[in-house]
Amino acid sequence: MDFPPASPISEDRSDNLLTDPKRAATLFEESAAIMARLRAPGGCPWDREQSFDTIRKYTLEEAYEVFDAIERRDFPHLAEELGDLLLQVLFYAEMAANEGHFTISDVLDHLNRKLIRRHPHVFGEEASRAAGNEAVVDAAVGGSAARVLHNWEEIKAAEKASGSSIPDSTKSRLDSVQRAMPALAEAAKLGSKAAKSGFDWPHWRDLLPKLTEETAELEAEAAQAEKSSDPAHKDRVEAELGDLLFTVVNLGRHLNVDAEMALRGCNLRFRQRFSKMEELSDDRPLEQLSPNELEDLWTRAKRALANSEIPAPPSASEETR
């Protein structure tokens, strides 16, 4: 099978781009055919050797590369990274097809039905019901994004209720928070879900004593671990550090700050300041400097970058689709 060369994306395009569904469908069909060819007998040995377990680490990596391109507003690079992320979808679907589980057509069918099912205000209530919507919602959202989100959650809840085989008596409201997400995001969602039942701190200031308490408990366990070779102490230190992090994440939730975004911003500032330290060290390796000299360099670096740090990108709402 011969494939036409890809059309490069011009980095200086100023015209308004509109999606061409027919061209997109043709290119997607080509991508699926390429993936099938790579996994077929006589295809790529490396691709044929891969499994769900060996590929999954790349999925997370590609997702973060997409995230990074968005933060930097590097749109030509974002187009490439989205392609890499789409490759993961095609790879999983082809492996599943090879094993007789499902095909990429099933993936697309699930997606299309879900989009129609959860957008009765766009495609109509009849089409939404035909796509599987069992929730009773008001499709007249009047241009309100809040009403759209409310309907989305109602339809989503109805889907889970009809598709679940777990008796209601054994289900927890926290079951809706997936484990398959970064730990900081999971902690924020767990706190948010628990708060809806009234299990929460009334005010962000109430978390400050909790931070002090968790810090003291961590300090006590860490001190014990220093004196003992018992591996159980390490587990307790890890548990106490987890409690402290969980409290910090929930403080961020009360302050309407996404902990993941806050930490990413901190990481960026650390990168900038450390690089500035290296620049200000007069070619002296940092490892040759005393602690006081390093502290002085850090202070100078912070001062030098005070008016030039890159602002953190806007964070998404915690309650996403």
FENDA-V845514 format. One line per field, one symbol per residue. ss: DSSP state (H for helix, E for strand, - for the rest). burial: # if it has 9 or more other ideal C-beta (glycine too) atoms within 8 Angstrom, else .. A space follows every 10 residues. Layout:
BEGIN
ss->???
burial->???
END
This chain:
BEGIN
ss->---------- ---------- HHHHHHHHHH HHHHHHHHH- ----HHHHH- -HHHHHHHHH HHHHHHHHHH H---HHHHHH HHHHHHHHHH HHHHHHHH-- ---HHHHHHH HHHHHHH--H HHH-HHHHHH ---------- ----HHHHHH HHHHHHHHHH HHH----HHH --HHHH---- --HHHHHHHH HHHHH----- -----HHHHH HHHHHHHHHH HHHHHHH--- HHHHHHHHHH HHHHHHHHHH HHHH----HH HHHHHHHHHH HHHHHHHHHH -----HHH-- HHHHHHHHHH HHHHH----- ---------- -
burial->.......... .......... ...#.....# #########. ..#...##.# ....#...#. .##.##.### ......###. ##.####### #######... ...#.##... ..##.##### ......###. #.#.#.#.#. #.....#### ##.####### .......... #.#...#... ...####### #####..... #..#.###.# #..##.##.. ##.##..... ..#..##.## #.######## ####..#### #####..##. .###.##..# #....#..#. ...#..##.# ##.##..... .#.....#.. .
END
